[in-house]
């Protein structure tokens, strides 16, 4: 088999695998109703008191006033309106 054909097959295989791997995004919410997205797995300290949801989680219409998006980049969590980095 020619080298260029081997490279084409390898590229196609890598592309197929990349589509099959699910995203690891999560939605994190705290007791104050602040919710944000994360793309990495973090172990939160107990004082963070957060709930980790998968990325398909949505709050119910009845909870619209309780939850709100409060995005932030990096590793940390919201507490009393302040981003705590860990």
mmCIF file of the C-alpha atoms, coordinates in Angstrom:
data_MODEL
# 
_entry.id   MODEL 
# 
loop_
_atom_site.group_PDB 
_atom_site.id 
_atom_site.type_symbol 
_atom_site.label_atom_id 
_atom_site.label_alt_id 
_atom_site.label_comp_id 
_atom_site.label_asym_id 
_atom_site.label_entity_id 
_atom_site.label_seq_id 
_atom_site.pdbx_PDB_ins_code 
_atom_site.Cartn_x 
_atom_site.Cartn_y 
_atom_site.Cartn_z 
_atom_site.occupancy 
_atom_site.B_iso_or_equiv 
_atom_site.pdbx_formal_charge 
_atom_site.auth_seq_id 
_atom_site.auth_comp_id 
_atom_site.auth_asym_id 
_atom_site.auth_atom_id 
_atom_site.pdbx_PDB_model_num 
ATOM 1  C CA . UNK A 1 1  ? 0.000   0.000  0.000  1.00 0.00 ? 1  UNK A CA 1 
ATOM 2  C CA . UNK A 1 2  ? 1.315   3.427  -0.870 1.00 0.00 ? 2  UNK A CA 1 
ATOM 3  C CA . UNK A 1 3  ? 2.403   5.744  1.921  1.00 0.00 ? 3  UNK A CA 1 
ATOM 4  C CA . UNK A 1 4  ? -0.096  8.465  0.993  1.00 0.00 ? 4  UNK A CA 1 
ATOM 5  C CA . UNK A 1 5  ? -2.966  5.960  1.132  1.00 0.00 ? 5  UNK A CA 1 
ATOM 6  C CA . UNK A 1 6  ? -1.826  4.768  4.570  1.00 0.00 ? 6  UNK A CA 1 
ATOM 7  C CA . UNK A 1 7  ? -1.726  8.352  5.801  1.00 0.00 ? 7  UNK A CA 1 
ATOM 8  C CA . UNK A 1 8  ? -5.241  8.981  4.447  1.00 0.00 ? 8  UNK A CA 1 
ATOM 9  C CA . UNK A 1 9  ? -6.601  5.888  6.246  1.00 0.00 ? 9  UNK A CA 1 
ATOM 10 C CA . UNK A 1 10 ? -4.868  6.904  9.487  1.00 0.00 ? 10 UNK A CA 1 
ATOM 11 C CA . UNK A 1 11 ? -6.291  10.432 9.286  1.00 0.00 ? 11 UNK A CA 1 
ATOM 12 C CA . UNK A 1 12 ? -9.793  9.066  8.668  1.00 0.00 ? 12 UNK A CA 1 
ATOM 13 C CA . UNK A 1 13 ? -9.494  6.721  11.655 1.00 0.00 ? 13 UNK A CA 1 
ATOM 14 C CA . UNK A 1 14 ? -8.332  9.534  13.930 1.00 0.00 ? 14 UNK A CA 1 
ATOM 15 C CA . UNK A 1 15 ? -11.197 11.740 12.742 1.00 0.00 ? 15 UNK A CA 1 
ATOM 16 C CA . UNK A 1 16 ? -13.753 8.999  13.439 1.00 0.00 ? 16 UNK A CA 1 
ATOM 17 C CA . UNK A 1 17 ? -12.411 8.499  16.964 1.00 0.00 ? 17 UNK A CA 1 
ATOM 18 C CA . UNK A 1 18 ? -12.500 12.204 17.735 1.00 0.00 ? 18 UNK A CA 1 
ATOM 19 C CA . UNK A 1 19 ? -16.219 12.332 16.894 1.00 0.00 ? 19 UNK A CA 1 
ATOM 20 C CA . UNK A 1 20 ? -16.948 9.295  19.070 1.00 0.00 ? 20 UNK A CA 1 
ATOM 21 C CA . UNK A 1 21 ? -15.377 10.735 22.237 1.00 0.00 ? 21 UNK A CA 1 
ATOM 22 C CA . UNK A 1 22 ? -18.016 12.574 24.281 1.00 0.00 ? 22 UNK A CA 1 
ATOM 23 C CA . UNK A 1 23 ? -17.331 16.026 25.688 1.00 0.00 ? 23 UNK A CA 1 
ATOM 24 C CA . UNK A 1 24 ? -16.576 16.143 29.385 1.00 0.00 ? 24 UNK A CA 1 
ATOM 25 C CA . UNK A 1 25 ? -18.361 19.446 30.009 1.00 0.00 ? 25 UNK A CA 1 
ATOM 26 C CA . UNK A 1 26 ? -20.276 19.746 33.271 1.00 0.00 ? 26 UNK A CA 1 
ATOM 27 C CA . UNK A 1 27 ? -22.603 22.267 34.842 1.00 0.00 ? 27 UNK A CA 1 
ATOM 28 C CA . UNK A 1 28 ? -21.826 23.183 38.433 1.00 0.00 ? 28 UNK A CA 1 
ATOM 29 C CA . UNK A 1 29 ? -24.328 24.926 40.731 1.00 0.00 ? 29 UNK A CA 1 
ATOM 30 C CA . UNK A 1 30 ? -23.940 26.185 44.272 1.00 0.00 ? 30 UNK A CA 1 
ATOM 31 C CA . UNK A 1 31 ? -26.526 26.716 47.019 1.00 0.00 ? 31 UNK A CA 1 
ATOM 32 C CA . UNK A 1 32 ? -26.950 30.372 45.977 1.00 0.00 ? 32 UNK A CA 1 
ATOM 33 C CA . UNK A 1 33 ? -28.143 29.298 42.512 1.00 0.00 ? 33 UNK A CA 1 
ATOM 34 C CA . UNK A 1 34 ? -24.974 30.352 40.688 1.00 0.00 ? 34 UNK A CA 1 
ATOM 35 C CA . UNK A 1 35 ? -24.337 27.905 37.841 1.00 0.00 ? 35 UNK A CA 1 
ATOM 36 C CA . UNK A 1 36 ? -21.363 27.742 35.497 1.00 0.00 ? 36 UNK A CA 1 
ATOM 37 C CA . UNK A 1 37 ? -19.817 25.428 32.924 1.00 0.00 ? 37 UNK A CA 1 
ATOM 38 C CA . UNK A 1 38 ? -16.540 23.558 33.328 1.00 0.00 ? 38 UNK A CA 1 
ATOM 39 C CA . UNK A 1 39 ? -14.689 21.524 30.729 1.00 0.00 ? 39 UNK A CA 1 
ATOM 40 C CA . UNK A 1 40 ? -12.272 19.753 33.056 1.00 0.00 ? 40 UNK A CA 1 
ATOM 41 C CA . UNK A 1 41 ? -12.881 17.362 35.935 1.00 0.00 ? 41 UNK A CA 1 
ATOM 42 C CA . UNK A 1 42 ? -12.207 19.054 39.272 1.00 0.00 ? 42 UNK A CA 1 
ATOM 43 C CA . UNK A 1 43 ? -12.438 17.783 42.820 1.00 0.00 ? 43 UNK A CA 1 
ATOM 44 C CA . UNK A 1 44 ? -14.159 20.554 44.721 1.00 0.00 ? 44 UNK A CA 1 
ATOM 45 C CA . UNK A 1 45 ? -13.360 21.152 48.391 1.00 0.00 ? 45 UNK A CA 1 
ATOM 46 C CA . UNK A 1 46 ? -16.219 20.348 50.810 1.00 0.00 ? 46 UNK A CA 1 
ATOM 47 C CA . UNK A 1 47 ? -16.704 24.022 51.701 1.00 0.00 ? 47 UNK A CA 1 
ATOM 48 C CA . UNK A 1 48 ? -17.630 24.733 48.048 1.00 0.00 ? 48 UNK A CA 1 
ATOM 49 C CA . UNK A 1 49 ? -20.969 22.922 48.586 1.00 0.00 ? 49 UNK A CA 1 
ATOM 50 C CA . UNK A 1 50 ? -21.608 22.487 44.863 1.00 0.00 ? 50 UNK A CA 1 
ATOM 51 C CA . UNK A 1 51 ? -23.727 20.080 42.865 1.00 0.00 ? 51 UNK A CA 1 
ATOM 52 C CA . UNK A 1 52 ? -22.228 18.697 39.644 1.00 0.00 ? 52 UNK A CA 1 
ATOM 53 C CA . UNK A 1 53 ? -24.600 18.071 36.725 1.00 0.00 ? 53 UNK A CA 1 
ATOM 54 C CA . UNK A 1 54 ? -23.928 16.686 33.275 1.00 0.00 ? 54 UNK A CA 1 
ATOM 55 C CA . UNK A 1 55 ? -23.915 19.202 30.438 1.00 0.00 ? 55 UNK A CA 1 
ATOM 56 C CA . UNK A 1 56 ? -27.494 18.356 29.413 1.00 0.00 ? 56 UNK A CA 1 
ATOM 57 C CA . UNK A 1 57 ? -28.939 19.456 32.789 1.00 0.00 ? 57 UNK A CA 1 
ATOM 58 C CA . UNK A 1 58 ? -31.395 22.346 32.721 1.00 0.00 ? 58 UNK A CA 1 
ATOM 59 C CA . UNK A 1 59 ? -33.329 23.923 35.544 1.00 0.00 ? 59 UNK A CA 1 
ATOM 60 C CA . UNK A 1 60 ? -37.105 23.699 35.492 1.00 0.00 ? 60 UNK A CA 1 
ATOM 61 C CA . UNK A 1 61 ? -39.213 26.713 34.552 1.00 0.00 ? 61 UNK A CA 1 
ATOM 62 C CA . UNK A 1 62 ? -40.349 26.930 38.184 1.00 0.00 ? 62 UNK A CA 1 
ATOM 63 C CA . UNK A 1 63 ? -36.695 27.349 39.236 1.00 0.00 ? 63 UNK A CA 1 
ATOM 64 C CA . UNK A 1 64 ? -36.031 30.213 36.796 1.00 0.00 ? 64 UNK A CA 1 
ATOM 65 C CA . UNK A 1 65 ? -35.770 32.764 39.622 1.00 0.00 ? 65 UNK A CA 1 
ATOM 66 C CA . UNK A 1 66 ? -33.560 30.485 41.743 1.00 0.00 ? 66 UNK A CA 1 
ATOM 67 C CA . UNK A 1 67 ? -30.777 29.674 39.245 1.00 0.00 ? 67 UNK A CA 1 
ATOM 68 C CA . UNK A 1 68 ? -28.698 31.948 37.049 1.00 0.00 ? 68 UNK A CA 1 
ATOM 69 C CA . UNK A 1 69 ? -25.628 31.609 34.849 1.00 0.00 ? 69 UNK A CA 1 
ATOM 70 C CA . UNK A 1 70 ? -22.520 33.046 36.415 1.00 0.00 ? 70 UNK A CA 1 
ATOM 71 C CA . UNK A 1 71 ? -19.683 31.958 34.121 1.00 0.00 ? 71 UNK A CA 1 
ATOM 72 C CA . UNK A 1 72 ? -15.990 32.179 34.921 1.00 0.00 ? 72 UNK A CA 1 
ATOM 73 C CA . UNK A 1 73 ? -12.830 30.738 33.377 1.00 0.00 ? 73 UNK A CA 1 
ATOM 74 C CA . UNK A 1 74 ? -10.421 28.643 35.366 1.00 0.00 ? 74 UNK A CA 1 
ATOM 75 C CA . UNK A 1 75 ? -10.583 26.317 38.327 1.00 0.00 ? 75 UNK A CA 1 
ATOM 76 C CA . UNK A 1 76 ? -12.706 27.538 41.187 1.00 0.00 ? 76 UNK A CA 1 
ATOM 77 C CA . UNK A 1 77 ? -16.249 28.086 42.420 1.00 0.00 ? 77 UNK A CA 1 
ATOM 78 C CA . UNK A 1 78 ? -18.653 30.873 43.303 1.00 0.00 ? 78 UNK A CA 1 
ATOM 79 C CA . UNK A 1 79 ? -19.377 31.660 46.956 1.00 0.00 ? 79 UNK A CA 1 
ATOM 80 C CA . UNK A 1 80 ? -21.414 34.695 48.026 1.00 0.00 ? 80 UNK A CA 1 
ATOM 81 C CA . UNK A 1 81 ? -20.887 36.281 44.605 1.00 0.00 ? 81 UNK A CA 1 
ATOM 82 C CA . UNK A 1 82 ? -17.089 35.943 44.736 1.00 0.00 ? 82 UNK A CA 1 
ATOM 83 C CA . UNK A 1 83 ? -15.022 33.571 42.588 1.00 0.00 ? 83 UNK A CA 1 
ATOM 84 C CA . UNK A 1 84 ? -12.836 31.395 44.827 1.00 0.00 ? 84 UNK A CA 1 
ATOM 85 C CA . UNK A 1 85 ? -9.845  29.890 43.025 1.00 0.00 ? 85 UNK A CA 1 
ATOM 86 C CA . UNK A 1 86 ? -8.441  26.573 44.209 1.00 0.00 ? 86 UNK A CA 1 
# 
